[in-house]
């Protein structure tokens, strides 16, 4: 691969710094180089510095003139449900009429309606829709996502989704980090005896997905009406014994003690946390669990119960921001929109929001040594945004400011 030199970024937002997830004041240090540039060789960053220094060392490298625009590491979206069939337009309209998440689910909408559509979709159709979603992420400046199963809820349908994620990694520029979420909801036929489904997840689903090496993480929806504390503990303990890393979806609708269980089990992330209180935050801090906050889902559900981001940052937690892209409660692939919500609704500083959606997110996916910042030796995954100050990414909202997206130093075709 030819060498590439990126020159004349108004702000080269490197996020160079400590080799760990950033906390406290570290979250506001973006290590910006003005009129910055990079030299890229074989898809990795070789040198970072002022443009005049990079130009002197560029030799016969292909020149990319950023033209006074912001250059940022590709966003890392640490919580998505990228693979599904259909949409949930009926749910959307019912919420507009005033129905709640729980009411819609009880009436046959919600997660179960997407499960039915995803089960019915052919492998070809499911992959085609997933590729469309992947392109949406890239157009918003995201180059890595965590992608879950969870819309199959049978052994074969969960495998179908995970294999689709595997194909996305081979056939698109978007890197997908696979997570098994067989414990997303209890199928209607098992709601009178949920332990039967818990046993299916533990004894049949987990061994199969582990055997085929289709996932890196196991996750569970720990919430009233889904999986309780003891069921969650059983499933995650079984997953850990199979060598899987753990994530949890907790305290979204109620404060059910999910954050405390996440701390007890030492999971990598606890996601949502809209209802997590002070003791829950303290437990996460003591266990060094990273909180993944999803303001897009709060917004899309018409709620005002945003996570206590400021309290979490002040407690020393390495906060992560993500889209929660899914057809029901957060139908957006736009990390810039999430940054806007983080600043306006959770009072995070723009710099903190950038850190939470790049380097902290990378560490939450066990990729902090490869992506999330623009430093020597890391993959050249970056976006050139059509603005001259990184704060504009959260300030202007509702459209993509991505001018060009690069993965492994190669420009992605965003026109498709």
Buried (B, 14 or more C-beta within 10 A) or exposed (E): EEBBBBBBBBBBBBBBBEEEBBBEEBBBBBBBBEBBBBBBBEBBBBBBBBBEBBBEBBEEBEBBBBEEBBBBBBBBBBBBBBBBBBBBEEBBEBBEEEBBBEEBBEBEBBBBBBBBBBBEBEEEEBBEBBBEBBBBBBBBBBBBBBBBBBBBBBBEBBBBBBBBBBBBBEEBBBBBBBBBBBBBBBBEEBEEEBEEBBBBBBEBBBEBBBEEEBBBBBBBBBBEBBBBBEBBBBBBEBBBEBEBBBBBBBBBBEBBBBBBBBBBBEBBBBBBBBBBEEEBBBBBBEBBBBBBBBBBBBBBBEBEEBBBBBEBBEBEBBBBBBBBBBBBBBBBBBBBBBBBBBBBBBEBBBBBBBBBBBBBBBBBBEBBEBBBBBBEEBBBBBBBBBBEEBBBBBBEBEEBBBBBBBBBBBEBEBEE
